[in-house]
Amino acid sequence: MSESEEKQTKSKASDLQTLNFKVPRAFKKSFKLYAVEHGISMIELLREGFELSRKNRKS
């Protein structure tokens, strides 16, 4: 992740917006368990996944 992208993901609390969508119960359980097992928050996992997807689609 570039420095500017990292700054964008580490926003002030006042800059944060709610991202609201529904996922299947099994997906949420798996997602949360994965985050806990790797010592990261669900938000961090979502951000990492999004950045990885962006990088993969640039080619």
N, C-alpha and C positions, 0 to 999 in steps of 0.2 A: 504494500500500500504506500502510495506516495505521501509526502508530508502534507500536501494540501488536502488529500482525501482523508488523512488521519484527523486533521483539524476539523473537517466537516462532520466526522462521526463523533467527535468528543465535543458536544455542544453544551452550552449552559442550560441549566434546568428551565430557565425562562424561555429558551428557544425550542424546547421539545414539544412535539405534537403527538397526539394519539394516533396510532395506526391500528385500526380495529377491523379484524376479519375473523371468520370462523374456520376452524380446521376440525377434522375428525378427532374424536376422543383418543383413539389409539396413536394418532400422529402426535398430538400434544404430549401424551405420556412419554413416548419415545424421544421426542425433541427435548423435553425437560430432563429426562434421565441422562441423555447424552451430555447435556450442558453440565449437569451436576457431576457426572463421572469425569469430566474434563476440567472442572474447577472454573467454569466461566458462566456468565449470566446468559439467560435466554436471549437477551438483546444483543450481547456480544456474538453469540452464535448466529443470529439472524443477520447481523452486519457482515460477519465473515463470509457467510454463505452468499449474500448479495454481491459482495466484492469479488468473490471467486467466480460467480456467474457472469458478472460484467467483464472480467478479464478473459474468460473462456469465449465469450461471444464477440469479442473485438477482432478475432482472427478471421 
